[in-house]
Amino acid sequence: MPRLSRVLVISYGVDPITPTQLTEMRKVARHLGLTLQVHDIDTVEDIATAFEAGRKNRAEAVITTTASIFFVHRQRLLDLTTKYRLPSMYWNMLYVEGGGMLSYSHIADEFNPKIAAYVDRILKGTKPADLPVEQPTKFSFAVNLKTAKALGVPIS
């Protein structure tokens, strides 16, 4: 989508990671020349309101923060992306399997065992500050070609 300029970002401010995610999204948006239309929700019912605000502001795509409310209610979110005909990108492949257009995320099978090992070490007395910072090294990019075609987004 080389002409993309306005992206609706639906966030859930109650989630403590949201401010950090929005800061990073804004940095990337500035670099790419995108305008973010951030709409913070309080309840799942507010998701529809966010899409309506995006329509009024001529949003051309949608993304959410990684708050669990969006994962738990992903079908509602996916139904609204279909209704409003907005290309979407998510942080988990299950969204793409449910009809979302794109996902990009770490591969859970590779990274989640490391998280479990960290929890084990912390529960056994290791101070979190004494543990090295680790980053995922394997990622998954998924495209729902049927959704992209239905939205008129060319994917080669």
N, C-alpha and C positions, 0 to 999 in steps of 0.2 A: 504494500500500500504506500507507494512513494509520495503520494499527495496527502497523506494523513496529517492533520494539523490539530484536531481537537479530540481529546481522549477523556471520557468519563471515568473517574476513579471513585469507586465506592469503598468507603472505609468504615471501620467500626472502632471508634475512638476509645471504647472501654478496654480494648485489647492493648496491653502495655507495649507491644511491638509496633503498633500502628504509627506512632510519631516517627520512629526511625525509618520505617518503610516509606512513609510519605516524603521524608527528607531526601532519601535516596532516589525516589521516583522523580522528584522535582529537579534534582541534579541532572539526571539522565534526560528528562524532558527539555531542559534548557539547552543541553548539548545537541539534541536532535531537532530543536526548533518546534517542539510540541507545546500546546497549551493544555494544561490539565484542569479539568473541572472536577474538583474534589467535592464529593457529597458524603458527609458523615451520617451514618444511621444510628438510631438508638434501639430499634426493634426490627424484626424480620419484615414486618409490614411496611417499614420505611424503604425497603429495597425498590418497590414499585414507584414510590415517590422520587427516588434517585433517578430511575430511568426516565420518568416524565420530565424531570429537570434537565436531564441530558438531551432529551428530544427538543425541548424549548431552546436550549443553548447549542443545538446542532452538533452534538457529539457524533463522532464518526467511528468510534470504537469504545470498548469498555474493558476495564481491568479492575480487580479488587485487591485489597490487602489480603494477607493470609489468615485472617481471623477465622476461628472455627465456626462462627455463625454462618459464614458463606459456604463452608464445606458441608455442614449439617443440613443447610437449606439449599444445596446446590441445584436441585431440580427446579425450585422456584426461580433461582437466578438464571438458569439455562432457559426456562420458559420465557422469561422476560427478554433475554437476548434475542430469542427467536421472534417474539412479538414485535420488538423494536428494530429488528433486522440490523443488529450491531455486531460486527466482528469482535471476538473476545479472546483474551489470553488469560490463562490461569496457571497456578503453581502446582497442579496435580493432574496427572493423566486421566483420572476418573471423570473430570469435567469434559474432556474431549470425547471420552467413551459415551458420555451422556448427551453429546450434541454441541459442546463448545468447540470453537474453531482451533485454538492453539493451546499447548501447554509447554512449559519449560521448567524443569526442576531437577534436583539431585535425584539419583537413583537410590530409593529407600533401602533396598536390599544391601547396598554397599555401605551406607552411612548409619543406618539405625543400629546395627550391632555395636558400633563405636559409641553411640549415645548410651546404650545399655551398659557398656563397660565403664563409662564415666560415672553413671549413676551408682553402679556397684562400688566403685572406688570411693566415691563421696560417702556412701552409706557405711563404708568400712573405716571412715575417719580421715581420708585424704582431704585437705583443704582445696576447694575449687580453684583458688588462685595458684596452687602448685601444679595444676594440670596444664599441659600444653594446649594451645588453641589449635583446633583441627578444622579443616575445610573439606567439603566434599570434593572428589576428584572426577567423578563420573556423573554425567547429566543426561537427561532424556528430553528430546524435543519431539512433540507429537502434533500432527496436523489431521484434522477431520476434513478430508477432501470433499465429502458430501456437503458439509456445512459451508465450506469456502465457496463451492460452486453455487449453492443456493443464495449466497450473499453477493455473488458476482465478484469475488476476490480471486484473481488469477494466481494459481500456485503451479509452478512448473515442476 
